[in-house]
């Protein structure tokens, strides 16, 4: 693993650095809402998954959904965080039509999960190699989601859908440990891989089931280190919070824009206002949503309708015992079991579905070869086409068969790429494709010798020159391969050429 | 058959089971009485005679089949704070408009499940905020009691003024009420009736329109201590729909009423001897002590040193919770909406027209004390006071089994007599402590004052020890021999 690179932004007055902390909202995977029995099913008709409690009818009371509490504890354990055996729900008061109670039940000063830490892996980019860095988790708390205001159904009226009202969310708050746009996206990716592996959130960002708020500030080189030494936030710049982003691409673009915006303000002698901003993906810019002056006074106070959450060690131990293999543990196993590099293992374990796919391909085969075909070829293709693994036109069994064909010298690696392309086009199993198109590797030395003889005979000058310059034998290899339609076994071609050319 | 309405609940249940009269006859008698009286007394804000008769007939069938339940055929009134399925429920506030729930509160459901008959919904202060029932959207009910020789209408107290007036005027056998700072006990004291607030968590709050969640408790107002025990048994019990409901079995409280106080230690908290307390109330308190001593109780002096902070703490905690609980009345999903030209104007129009002045005052106080920068100084401090008050009680209960105090510092007063809100709030001075500490408290009528108005004594028990409250209240009831009824003028 490489060192963590320093990320600087050039300004007119010198270099700037970025500091970010993130708040990620992950919808708890549960059948029912946090405080009511209403369904959390996505895509129901508006206002169909709404109980009397969710609609805040008079006299209705919240009752905690134990499953959501377990999921939060499970997530906390997955983040290697402290589980608070005593926590409490508070009311966050504000008026909005999609907030029926007039308050959101959340956790203010006693969250269910305390401090933790995760290791984040950053992919190679912009010429920088892959690296990993730690992000400290400040807390995780449970809270209710609000309903949805729909402004575009009518020119003058706003409609409200309360299906989401009361759905359980986990808000995961990081410390300001993130320093580049890529790191921010990588952090969210890592969180996603953890909650998905744990089964505590489906990680579906398109449905908004995982979304991130990023607090961005800029500072001069050296200031961040002072902050880390002292814990004194005054070393850092004024931050702006960019709300509610549900794609890795938006997260990076928003941060890049926001950092530039803040630097421009500071360099022209202005002051960054602490405010909440929204990212507009169409314009690629952030705009002010509300300033600090407009900020709500949420009047937090402990919710008197609910008792504090109290657990014993047994409750936590039971959940701990049921945890699945987490991405980091899986990566370590892939490194030792399959002899993969940390980076390759990381790519393959970033999501449990992909890891499972790889293991199906690698089982009983050359793991490195399998890793290469899974992550480079298949994942590369899926990423280019923006497809999910579940949409893959190639199954694990088919890819495994292809690896077998390479391993037993039926086809060369080069031909395999051609076969793979045909598999993607839906031509079926690789064995059948090889058969159908006659792609089987030629290992018959007689046939290869005949081609070699012919090529040497046709090119006497080159044959003479190669003795002086042995490296130019590659040209002959190319010619032979070409003449064989790529099917000649490259190793055999090499040997025969050497012999015939007298090298 | 008009005499039927004068029966106690216990006597009526006996008569029903002995088939001396039917529930239909009993219910009809109440309906007739309500028809004749309610325009004057204004106790009921919704009358449900048809529902009542249907329930009465069903009860009669049960009795005939030998399947009578604990309250079979007993006509009761319901404070308008309880959500009642298909019957308009507004907590006497304009903001709820014609709101008609599709669901039933747990407490009322338990009453119907035991065979009780619903006569209608009873008047109350808007959202239970008040001590005189004057903040009701429907105007105040009249106290059946008047000062001797006076034609002036008096308040039946509040916030459960309609419940107290209806019980005192024989417009039901008993009624549900609710108590956040004294709203059961003070009206009971003002009307010569018995009212008990159980330990916080005994009765489910599910389906009760919330005022202050950590203080609100359901309880009955009844004609006798025994009747209040019968009703409280039916109203209490664990409910999974209320997270603050206690998983405790409901004792047979009716049996405690006649157990006497022999051997009990009764504490007299010196801090309840407040300045400007009328001599009559002081004298009645002394009389109460004497009655209990005579029946074999030991009297001990105790101190509750933080009592003087109770009222200010209460008037921070209760409005704070109310400011949040009442945020849901925004004109969006139910109730009244005053449409403005934008969202904020709609909110403002709805809430300024929908809420009365006293509710608005408390919402503003509550919003203020929870505000950033004030929270620690007000709300947090008030919660600390609350802990101190509870600790005072715990300490006092090391020396005694129950406390005896006056219920109120005054008898019933006239409408408008306490126009200054603080004067009104001071009427809760003896009752709020039990709410802040979550303890059971009962008010039992003990005497008439020199003007002929009833006065009550309060017994505050240990947590979950309603039984002692009933024992002491039963003993006072017997010793006082309080049988006075208001002279019918309505």
Boltz contact constraints between the chains, C-beta under 6 A:
constraints:
  - contact:
      token1: [A, 55]
      token2: [B, 333]
      max_distance: 6.0
  - contact:
      token1: [A, 56]
      token2: [B, 328]
      max_distance: 6.0
  - contact:
      token1: [A, 58]
      token2: [B, 209]
      max_distance: 6.0
  - contact:
      token1: [A, 59]
      token2: [B, 83]
      max_distance: 6.0
  - contact:
      token1: [A, 59]
      token2: [B, 207]
      max_distance: 6.0
  - contact:
      token1: [A, 59]
      token2: [B, 208]
      max_distance: 6.0
  - contact:
      token1: [A, 59]
      token2: [B, 209]
      max_distance: 6.0
  - contact:
      token1: [A, 61]
      token2: [B, 206]
      max_distance: 6.0
  - contact:
      token1: [A, 61]
      token2: [B, 242]
      max_distance: 6.0
  - contact:
      token1: [A, 63]
      token2: [B, 243]
      max_distance: 6.0
  - contact:
      token1: [A, 91]
      token2: [B, 324]
      max_distance: 6.0
  - contact:
      token1: [A, 93]
      token2: [B, 324]
      max_distance: 6.0
  - contact:
      token1: [A, 95]
      token2: [B, 347]
      max_distance: 6.0
  - contact:
      token1: [A, 97]
      token2: [B, 332]
      max_distance: 6.0
  - contact:
      token1: [A, 101]
      token2: [B, 328]
      max_distance: 6.0
  - contact:
      token1: [A, 102]
      token2: [B, 327]
      max_distance: 6.0
  - contact:
      token1: [A, 102]
      token2: [B, 328]
      max_distance: 6.0
  - contact:
      token1: [A, 103]
      token2: [B, 324]
      max_distance: 6.0
  - contact:
      token1: [A, 103]
      token2: [B, 327]
      max_distance: 6.0
  - contact:
      token1: [A, 297]
      token2: [B, 371]
      max_distance: 6.0
  - contact:
      token1: [A, 297]
      token2: [B, 372]
      max_distance: 6.0
  - contact:
      token1: [A, 299]
      token2: [B, 370]
      max_distance: 6.0
  - contact:
      token1: [A, 301]
      token2: [B, 370]
      max_distance: 6.0
  - contact:
      token1: [A, 304]
      token2: [B, 213]
      max_distance: 6.0
  - contact:
      token1: [A, 304]
      token2: [B, 214]
      max_distance: 6.0
  - contact:
      token1: [A, 304]
      token2: [B, 321]
      max_distance: 6.0
  - contact:
      token1: [A, 305]
      token2: [B, 213]
      max_distance: 6.0
  - contact:
      token1: [A, 306]
      token2: [B, 243]
      max_distance: 6.0
  - contact:
      token1: [A, 307]
      token2: [B, 243]
      max_distance: 6.0
